[in-house]
């Protein structure tokens, strides 16, 4: 039985956090990525075996996955990196996990569910803060109100972004917003709608964003109408609306590349003290066609810390469990209560 697992992108901000925590938990991943210097540094720190290869090198990719049972893919933007790794996992019989929040990546992976079933591998993007807590929140709400026809989710972040997350957000600016309506994805303008969200710690103004749950929550719950909101000050929301006029410019590859290079030079990700001092506030509500509703709040540690604990918990589950192949969301694989089993997560439902 294969019991070796691999972190690709282990030299990135989140990949390093996962590798360090894996060592503390007695897990032994192989660390991989395309940066010789970066991978060598984290491998020396943790004592783990390491590999260096590019995703466009098919032979090297196949060689790297020999004997590997699980790949935890942490190298974004996943719109560019996920498919080569998914194809390699399908060829080599490895479960595929990643930490994306990109709707396009979820949709692309879901299209390959039959192939994953035939290869007997788990295909599951979104094993971090995107989208474990919100997916489990949605599943618990629908369990409380099975007749729900609409779902709204919201979160408030307590810290700034890592370089990888920031670069992914640049792609999101060009794509605009997205909701689910009548079971289908509907692309809408950036900052399409605002509403006041009653988080546990107080009310906050929030704006619609193209969060991964717009795709995954429908798979998990079957609710046809879904919107996801992010708390933001009015000035930021106004700026997002102004960016609508720049969509043609933001869609140009050279503009995105320029903005991403600036991020690489200026964004480092939150320091440990900032992560420890910050929390994520989540809220969700389901409503039926006749107006009944149920809402709930959830509080979690910093999103990057949730990504570490959630992804490693799923890795540990797959290392010891015989799971049928196919596409999964977090709540479908781990159960609706998985998020509240993670360290520091609290949940409160309101009728």
Buried (B, 14 or more C-beta within 10 A) or exposed (E): EBEBBBBBBBBBBBBBBBBEBBBEEEBBBBBBBBBEEBBBBBBEEBEBEBBBBEBEEBEBBEEBBEEBBBBBBBBBBBBEBBBBBBBBBBEBBBBBBBBBBBBBBBBBBBEBBEBBBEBEBBBBBBBBBBBBBBBBBBBBBBBBBEEBBBBBBBBBBBBEBBBBBBBBBBBBBBBBBBBBEEEEBEEBBBBBEBEEBBBBEEEBBBBBBBBBBBBBBBBBBEBBBBBBBBBBEEEBBEEBBEBBEEBEEBBEEEBBEEBBEEBEEEBEBBEEEBBEEBBBBBBBBBBBEEEEBBBBBBBBBBBBBBBBBBBBBBBBBBBEEEBEBBBBBBBBBBEBEBBBEBEEBEBEBEE
